[in-house]
Amino acid sequence: MTFTPTQKELFNKNIEALGNILLKESLKEIKSSKFELILGKDNLDINLKDTSIKNNGGGYNENLLYQDPIKELQTMLNTYNDKYLLYPVLYFYGFGNGILFKALLQNKNHQHIVVFEKDIEIIWVMFHILDFSNELQNSRLMVLENDKLQTQDYTELCSSKPF
């Protein structure tokens, strides 16, 4: 996947704002990804295709991150705005395209969103596409790599208000 100079600048801006040093270094080491970026006509229509998974057909694309990115985003927003509107901290497993987190952080009640991600190539791609620098810098968005969690990560997680 090739990124424009502007996208590379955005990636660097996100990386600089990232507080997790191990994740920062891991992301800097990535040179290419198994994920193919799929951009729709709508700015919210951002999807990733895992090129390492063969699609078996049958109407369901198991190699896509989302079957319908906009519909799935709306469903998740409705759920979180209905059930978790006043929660100060939300936890997620998987970064996805990141748009859900940008939207949820518009709610000032959500002080932190913590995301555990297994496949950091997803983060690598999305850091080239969306600006998370403010959310990362203010620790409103905290991203942790599952396979490299250390005591320091738990300390940072538990020492921030309102944890």
Secondary structure by P-SEA (a helix, b strand, c coil): ccccaaaaaaaaaaaaacccaaaaaaaaacccccbbbbbcccccccccccccccccccccccccccccaaaaaaaaaaaaaaccccccbbbbcccccaaaaaaaaccccccbbbbbbccaaaaaaaaacccaaaaaaaccbbbbccccccaaaaaaaaacccc
